[in-house]
Amino acid sequence: MIHNGQSDHIFHVGHAYNMIMSAVKRIPVAEPVWKDLAEMRLAGQTYTELLSEMIEERKKARLFRDMQRIEEEGTFAPFSEIRT
C-alpha cells in the first residue's frame, strides 16, 4: 500500500520466526560436556561456530589417519611401472 507517498511494508513476524526456528536444533548434553564446551568458546564465538570448527578439525584428523593407515598397509607400485 502507498499512503502519502510512502509505502507500507508488511512483514509477517510469525513466518520469519518459523523459518529461523526450523533451522535450529537442540542437542541434549550432560552438564560436564556443556561446561567443557563453554570453556572452549572464544570471546564472541557462538556455539554453532565452535561446533563447526570442531567438526572441521575432526574431519581433517580422520582424513590424516586414513591416509596414514593406507600408507602403512597399502602396497604401491612405482610410477615407472604404471602404464597409461
N, C-alpha and C positions, 0 to 999 in steps of 0.2 A: 504494500500500500504506500501511497505517497500523500503526505499531508504538508501543506505549506512549503513545498519544495524539498522536503526531507522524506527519505524512505524509511519505513519501519521494517526492521529485520526480525523475523520470528525465529527464535531458537528454542527448540524443544529440549529442555534440560534432561528430561527422562530418557530420551533417545541417546543423548551423549553419554549419560551415566551408564546405560546398558551396554553401549559399545565399549566403553573403557573397562567396566567391571567384568565383561565377558572374557577379557584378556588376562584378568588377574586370577591366579590360582593360589590356594592355600596349601602349605606343606607342613604337616604337624612334625615338630621336632621336640626332642627331650630338652629340658631346661639346661643341662650342661652343654649340649650342642649349640643351643641358642646363644649362650654366653660366649662360647668359643667363636662363633660367627661374629658376634658384636665386637669382640676384641680384634678380629682380623680386619674389620672395615676401616678404611681410611676416612679422614675427616671429609664429610660431604658426600661420601660414596653411598649409593643405595645398595640394598641387599640384592637387587637384580644385577647391578653392575658387579658386585662381589661374586655372586654365584656364576655369572657369565665368565668372569676371569678365571675362576676355579675350574669350570668346565673346560675352557680352552687349554689350561695347563694340564689337566687330566688327559685330554686328547693327545697333546704333544708327548706326554710321558708314555702313553700307550703305544704311540707310533714308534717312539725311540726303542721301547722294549721289544716290540715286534721286529724291528729292523735288526736289533742285536741278536735276537733268537734266530732269525733267518740266516744271519751271517755266521753264527756259531754252528747251526745244524745243517745248513744247506750245502749242496755240492754244486760247485760252479765251474763252468768251462772258461778257459782263457778266451779273450776276444779274438785272438788269432785263429782259433778253431771254429769260430762261428761263421757260417756261410749264409749269404743272403740269396 
